[in-house]
Amino acid sequence: MFIHFGLYALAARHEWVQNHEEIAPEDYVRYFERFDPDLYDPRQWARHARQAGMKYVVLTAKHHEGFCLWDSKFTDYKATNTPYGKDLLKPFVEAFRAEGLKVGFYYSLLDWHHPEFPIDGIHPLRNHPAALALNKSRDVRKYAEYMRNQVTELLSDFGEISVIWFDFSYPDRDYRGMAGKGRADWESEELIGLVRRLQPDIIVGDRLDLPTDGNFPKDLATPEQYTPRVAPTASGKPVRWEVCHTFSGSWGYHRDESTWKDAGQLINLLVDTVALGGNLLMNVGPTGRGLFDARAVEALQVYGRWLDMNGRAIYGAGASAHVAPNGYRFTQKDNRLYLHVQTWPFRHIHIEGLAGRVKYAQFLHDASEIRWLDPDEAVETNTGVAVGDGILTLELPVIKPDVVVPVIELVLGD
C-alpha cells in the first residue's frame, strides 16, 4: 500500500495542486492553517491494508509541498503546528506493525515551501517575474543539509524502516534559465551513504539520480503508472522492482476524479506485475479528515476478496519460464503453475509445450477439477477439437465463474 497524505487532501484536487495552479507558498498556507484530520485512525488504515492483502506500506512523510507529518526539529511546517497538533507518524508506524506489515517512508527531494530550495521549472513560482532574482538568495547546499537532517530523524526515531522512497530527480528539465535538479543538488552520494549507515538493511528507491558506475547498485526499480512489457533490469541484470499505481488518476485525495479503475483492471494490474516478477504498490489518498473514502475502500475490498481465494498464485510466486497464450498470464511457485484467465474463452484453452507435463488441474477459487482433452482420442469431423502436438488443451465451462480473474492451478509432474 502506498499512502499519499498531506495538506493537498484539503484542496482535494490532486497532490500537485500547488504546482498545477501555481499557488505561492504564502497562499498555500491556508491549508496548513486548517489541517485537522480529526477522524484519522491509523489502526483502521492498517486493517484495510491487511484485509486487502498488502504486506508492506509506504507513507508520504513529506511530499513536494514540504509539509511534514512528524514532529521534525528542523521545520515549523509540520503536523504538530497545525490545528490537529499531533505527530502522525508514530501512531502510524505502531498501527501498521501491529497488523504485521513492514513500514516504509516516502520522502520528497523537492520542497516548494523551504526558503533555500531554488525555484525551477517544477516549482509553483516558476513564472513569478522575480524568480531568477529570488534564486540568488537560495542555497541548495543548505537545503541538502536540511534533507539529511530530516532523513536522519526518519531513520533513527521510528525503529526499523524497510523502504525509503526518495522522489524525484529531473536534471534535464531546464526552464527559463532555471536548471532542473539531480544528484549534485541533492548531494545524493552523501545522502545514500547516510541511509546505509542508519539502516543497513533498508531498500532504497531509484530516484536519487545516482551514478551508474557500479558503485551504487540499484535496490529497487520503480516504474510508475504503467506495467512494463518486460521486467526491468539494471546494467543488463535483473533487479528487484515494484510498479506503483493509483486507484484513480490522482495520488492524493481528489474529490472529483472520475477515472477510477474497475475490478478487472485492479486485479489484472496485480497479475501482470507478479507474472513479470515484480511487486505492486497500490495507492490510497485519504481525505482531509483522515479517512479512506468509500471508493478507495471498495477498491481495496476487490483485492481482499480475490486474494482470499487466489493468494497462493501471488504470494511467493513470480515469473514462469512457460509462455502463456494471449489473453492469459502465468505465475509459478515450485511445481505449481498458475494460469490467470484474463480473457474468458469459449470452452477451451490451448497451451503449447505443456502436453504430458500436468498431473492435475483445478480452479483455485473452489478446488473444482478441470479436465483436458486426450490428444490420442479420435476427433469427430464436425464438432471435435483437435489437439496439436505438444499442446495441453484445457476444457472449461461455458459460463465464467463469479471471480474477477479466475485462476487455474496446474500441478506439474517431474
Salt bridges, closest charged atoms under 4 A:
GLU15 OE1 - HIS14 ND1 3.42
GLU21 OE2 - ARG13 NE 2.57
GLU22 OE2 - ARG126 NH2 3.51
GLU33 OE1 - ARG34 NH1 3.70
ASP38 OD2 - ARG289 NH2 2.55
ASP41 OD1 - ARG43 NE 3.15
ASP71 OD1 - LYS78 NZ 2.89
GLU99 OE1 - ARG50 NE 2.33
ASP111 OD2 - LYS62 NZ 3.25
ASP120 OD2 - LYS181 NZ 2.45
ASP139 OD1 - ARG141 NE 3.10
ASP167 OD1 - ARG207 NH1 2.97
GLU187 OE1 - ARG148 NH1 2.68
GLU190 OE2 - ARG148 NE 3.38
ASP206 OD2 - LYS218 NZ 3.42
ASP209 OD1 - ARG183 NH2 3.77
ASP219 OD2 - ARG196 NH1 2.82
GLU224 OE1 - ARG207 NH1 2.85
ASP256 OD1 - ARG255 NE 2.98
ASP272 OD1 - ARG329 NE 3.03
ASP293 OD2 - ARG295 NE 2.74
ASP366 OD2 - HIS365 NE2 3.49
GLU395 OE2 - ARG347 NH2 3.02
GLU395 OE2 - HIS348 NE2 3.27
GLU409 OE1 - ARG312 NH2 2.84
GLU409 OE2 - ARG336 NH1 3.33
